[in-house]
């Protein structure tokens, strides 16, 4: 299909999760260059002139289409910053599948910093899925620093699913959002770190319009000597509802810091946060062992369920 | 089928040790329902945990089909044919009811198959299979799902620790029907139930009364039950939702 090597193809498959994404709009970025790109009648992908990246224009009322923008890096020592701006027309209902796979077999660090900005039009509905995959046995580190900036107009809905399951040595994720009246933001973040990996994730969500709402749920598992820090800040500037839940399991010598923060600047802002960190409960292990699982199998089943 | 020989269990405490069970012998015959009753603190829950492998006896042997399983782990005993329903079932974030039933049955289950086990405990499968076994479930729902997992596991010996606790919205008749169905479905399987409830004692083939760490009475229902009716041992000696004191000093 594409002019990609087998490692790149394998990463791509893991990122997209579907074999037929080439039917819709997409841009595949491999080792710093666009390997293949396709627009459709309603989704145009236009390269930026002043920096690396694209403007992605989604026509109003576009329905049921998907945009795939995977990035694969297999060259050790590469460092890049890429800007992708999504302009989503009013009333559109679409899915965007992004993600970055780094395979580093060399001794130098590989780093991809993706900056994604979203302008979501009135009453548009967007599902955004982002997956990070790291592989390779080189000594060079795999580094990903995604920045996501979201602007939601009235009545728009954005659902974000972000997943990173081991393999990325260092991540700093920064997400900011501002929501107009009646807009809704739903975030589901899943994070599993091991070894000496370090993952930081910070959200600032401004609920600016009447009836805006946000639901930010992050689940993390820190194994080995890894470290995670999650900062979620929801700011209510109008009558609105906000909920954040940071739920984490620590194992081995893992460390986790969870800092949920709420700021209400309107008496009708209803904001709630929950945070819990703990090891796997002994009773959970025993229950699954009474069903015939070994302790290790029980642990895996509990973690897989937790991060599902 | 299941045999306990001279089982003792002592927990350490400041004064040296507290004996929960002392020199206990018990037979659970194939295909029978054995109900264990007795006053709180008599060692009933400890007995169940010793059989499941959650606790280890201080001395004595546990035999399953003639093989000594005393040194076997929880996992090994489960695989050899011991099932155990928790008195206080465990919640799991992210693990669905269907996942638990699948793990219990040791095979992929479709919704129709899962339905059989959930319907047996009075839950509508369509509403529950995809639900997580988390705090969104009530105590009663959780208890019924716990019973369903042990049913799905189809063990040689299935042990239920106070299955009636917390199921107040569901009828006793339905609970009793589950045990009857299990006996019918699991050919030759034995069921051991820890309960004070007269209605559960009424379906026992054998009744065992535990007291002060030993067997106070044991025999066929017809012989033992008349002695218990009207006493706390047959009507609910444990407050609703209460727990035994197993292993606590």
Contacts between the chains, C-beta under 8 A, distances in Angstrom:
chain1	res1	chain2	res2	distance
A	219	B	93	7.8
A	219	B	94	7.7
A	247	B	93	6.8
A	281	B	90	7.1
A	283	B	86	7.6
A	283	B	90	4.6
A	284	B	90	5.3
A	284	B	92	5.9
A	286	B	54	6.0
A	286	B	74	6.4
A	286	B	90	7.8
A	287	B	86	6.5
A	287	B	89	7.6
A	287	B	90	4.5
A	288	B	103	6.6
A	289	B	73	7.5
A	289	B	74	4.2
A	289	B	75	4.9
A	289	B	78	6.7
A	290	B	52	5.9
A	290	B	54	7.8
A	290	B	74	5.8
A	290	B	78	5.4
A	290	B	82	7.8
A	290	B	83	7.2
A	290	B	84	4.7
A	291	B	78	6.2
A	291	B	100	7.6
A	291	B	103	4.9
A	291	B	104	4.9
A	291	B	149	6.8
A	291	B	153	6.2
A	292	B	75	6.2
A	292	B	78	4.2
A	292	B	79	4.9
A	292	B	103	7.7
A	292	B	106	6.6
A	292	B	153	7.7
A	293	B	75	6.5
A	293	B	103	6.6
A	294	B	75	5.2
A	295	B	75	7.4
A	301	B	95	7.1
A	301	B	99	7.5
A	301	B	103	6.9
A	302	B	92	6.5
A	302	B	95	7.0
A	304	B	94	7.8
A	305	B	92	5.9
A	305	B	93	7.1
A	305	B	94	3.6
A	305	B	95	3.7
A	305	B	96	7.5
A	305	B	99	6.4
A	305	B	132	7.9
A	306	B	92	8.0
A	306	B	93	5.5
A	306	B	94	4.5
A	306	B	95	8.0
A	307	B	94	7.0
A	308	B	94	4.8
